[in-house]
C-alpha cells in the first residue's frame, strides 16, 4: 500500500498532467507525467480506470492493486535526478504481457 504522500488526488494536478504532461502509450496503459517542481521530495502516482474501460468493479480494483504493487518499488527513486508526478490511465482491460511492459517502462524511467 502506498502512503498518502505518494498518491495524487488533487483534481488540479490531474488536469495539469492531462494538458501539460508528456504522454506515452504502452499496451493498455497511457502514461502522463511531468517533473514535480514543488517542495515535495518524492514521486506521486495516480491511477485512473473508468467504468467504461473496465466494466466490473472487482476487476478495476484488481488492476489497481497490481499497478500499485509495481509502483511501490519506485516510490523513492528519482527519474534522471528529478521527482515525477505520474498518472497511469488504463484504456482497456490489460493482458498479462501489458504488466510486464509496464514494469519494463518503469525500470527504464527510474533507473
Secondary structure, DSSP 8 states (H G I E B T S, - for coil): ---GGGB---HHHHHHHHHHSEEEEETTEEEEEEE--SS--S-EEEEEE-TTTS--HHHHHHHHHHHHHHHHTTTT--BTTB-EEEEEEE-S---HHHHHHHHHHHHHHH-
